[in-house]
Amino acid sequence: MNQTQRLDASAVISGDGFVIATELGPDIEPNRFAAMAASLLALADRASREVDRGALRQVLVEGERGTMLLVRAGPQAVLAVAAPPNVNLGMIFLETRRTALKIEAILN
């Protein structure tokens, strides 16, 4: 996915913050990133339920130097991707959801 969608980084993380698989840059510490991404998703899920939006499906974080997307990959995992600012977000959403479904099938 990193090459076909021009992503800067991607990771599959367990719901409790453990690394399953990563393709991260050399400056990113995988275990710390996994723990932070899992915490972010858990907090967003609670907030979503609090305002009656139901179970969370994804979180989008936009920064000055790009976008990060966290997508549930079934009940056990999260797919996190980081993209540069000039990518087609529609394609990233589509491909990330497709990949998350594949990951869910593999993990089940």
C-alpha angles and dihedrals in degrees: 000000000000092000101038095046097033093242123172094212143351136188140178109216133183117242090254094053106265122138115249098169135342144185100188134154119265092255094057118089104216099211094048092046091049093051093048094047092049091049092049092051093047092051093047090049091054091048091049091052092045091061092041097251093132129229113351118250103180145352124215120202117187119197134174092264100040148305135295121202126193116195128180113245096196125303094306106048149036129213112214121190132179119205132185118251097257101058127111102261092197090061091045091053092048096046094043092053091048091049092047090055090051091049091050091052091050094048093048 
